[in-house]
Amino acid sequence: MNNKILINFAHPRFETSIANKMMVSAIQNLEGVTFNDLYEEYPDFLIDIEREQKLLLEHDIIVFQHPLYWYSTPALLKEWQDLVLEAGFAYGNNGYQLENKCWLTAITVGGAYESYTESGYNSYPLEELLKPFEQTANFCGMRYLKPFAVYDVLRISREKMRDAAESYRKHIISLQSHLDLTSGSYS
Ligand SMILES: Cc1cc2nc3c(=O)[nH]c(=O)nc-3n(C[C@H](O)[C@H](O)[C@H](O)COP(=O)(O)O)c2cc1C
């Protein structure tokens, strides 16, 4: 297998980033991976819908990499979803053009894992908070993969963050070569 991977990356203040910067460095130049920096491409929020849809059609696995902002995505990625996943393309009559492609959310989280529990101060597991993305993927006939999450990024050491970035690189390579898109299973 040689799945083509598109990374739709959204970070409004990349110059201040530590976690995402390390993760981007780990995957940006991998063969078969297209890196699409949405804030770099659309600083004015004027998204080229045709370009984005073409990119989606050219790839098998769509990764949405971003920091968790207010239990969701940075604003431009929401704008991207609202405009690019439109009727007649992602769903509806003559739609479902993304059917069987995979959706992976790759996310950095300020809070610690323990805070994302019923008794923690964030009250809900991250998987629950990401349900709108899971259901968007389902609605479009895409396969929603288990999110890749790095917790506690505001506190963990550089060394641990480097390990997380390396795990991200390995995960992307493994999806590239071992995920069977027709069955959704790993070979
Ligand atoms: C506007 C904003 C909203 C945030 N919302 C959350 C949140 O809801 N939950 C959380 O755990 N961390 C939250 N954070 C922390 C970010 O997730 C964290 O700063 C980011 O993942 C760090 O990645 P970076 O080093 O690439 O910037 C927020 C940060 C900002 C600036």
The ligand as an SDF file (V2000), in Angstrom:
LIG
                    3D

 31 33  0  0  0  0  0  0  0  0999 V2000
   -7.2370   30.4230   22.1060 C   0  0  0  0  0  0  0  0  0  0  0  0
   -6.7400   29.1980   22.8340 C   0  0  0  0  0  0  0  0  0  0  0  0
   -7.6580   28.2580   23.2660 C   0  0  0  0  0  0  0  0  0  0  0  0
   -7.2150   27.1060   23.9190 C   0  0  0  0  0  0  0  0  0  0  0  0
   -8.1420   26.1870   24.3160 N   0  0  0  0  0  0  0  0  0  0  0  0
   -7.7280   25.0520   24.9390 C   0  0  0  0  0  0  0  0  0  0  0  0
   -8.6780   24.0610   25.3530 C   0  0  0  0  0  0  0  0  0  0  0  0
   -9.8950   24.1830   25.1410 O   0  0  0  0  0  0  0  0  0  0  0  0
   -8.2140   22.9590   25.9870 N   0  0  0  0  0  0  0  0  0  0  0  0
   -6.8730   22.7610   26.2220 C   0  0  0  0  0  0  0  0  0  0  0  0
   -6.5190   21.7320   26.7990 O   0  0  0  0  0  0  0  0  0  0  0  0
   -5.9440   23.6650   25.8030 N   0  0  0  0  0  0  0  0  0  0  0  0
   -6.3460   24.7950   25.1780 C   0  0  0  0  0  0  0  0  0  0  0  0
   -5.4220   25.7120   24.7520 N   0  0  0  0  0  0  0  0  0  0  0  0
   -3.9770   25.3810   24.8180 C   0  0  0  0  0  0  0  0  0  0  0  0
   -3.5060   24.9150   23.4370 C   0  0  0  0  0  0  0  0  0  0  0  0
   -4.0960   23.6910   23.0790 O   0  0  0  0  0  0  0  0  0  0  0  0
   -1.9840   24.8210   23.4170 C   0  0  0  0  0  0  0  0  0  0  0  0
   -1.5160   26.1320   23.6370 O   0  0  0  0  0  0  0  0  0  0  0  0
   -1.4480   24.2800   22.1140 C   0  0  0  0  0  0  0  0  0  0  0  0
   -1.8720   22.9690   21.8870 O   0  0  0  0  0  0  0  0  0  0  0  0
    0.0700   24.3290   22.1440 C   0  0  0  0  0  0  0  0  0  0  0  0
    0.5700   24.0150   20.8630 O   0  0  0  0  0  0  0  0  0  0  0  0
    1.6900   24.9170   20.1710 P   0  0  0  0  0  0  0  0  0  0  0  0
    2.9150   24.8450   21.0470 O   0  0  0  0  0  0  0  0  0  0  0  0
    1.8840   24.3070   18.8330 O   0  0  0  0  0  0  0  0  0  0  0  0
    1.1310   26.3170   20.0960 O   0  0  0  0  0  0  0  0  0  0  0  0
   -5.8320   26.8900   24.1320 C   0  0  0  0  0  0  0  0  0  0  0  0
   -4.9110   27.8720   23.7090 C   0  0  0  0  0  0  0  0  0  0  0  0
   -5.3640   29.0140   23.0770 C   0  0  0  0  0  0  0  0  0  0  0  0
   -4.3540   30.0430   22.6240 C   0  0  0  0  0  0  0  0  0  0  0  0
  1  2  1  0
  2  3  1  0
  2 30  2  0
  3  4  2  0
  4  5  1  0
  4 28  1  0
  5  6  2  0
  6  7  1  0
  6 13  1  0
  7  8  2  0
  7  9  1  0
  9 10  1  0
 10 11  2  0
 10 12  1  0
 12 13  2  0
 13 14  1  0
 14 15  1  0
 14 28  1  0
 15 16  1  0
 16 17  1  0
 16 18  1  0
 18 19  1  0
 18 20  1  0
 20 21  1  0
 20 22  1  0
 22 23  1  0
 23 24  1  0
 24 25  2  0
 24 26  1  0
 24 27  1  0
 28 29  2  0
 29 30  1  0
 30 31  1  0
M  END
$$$$
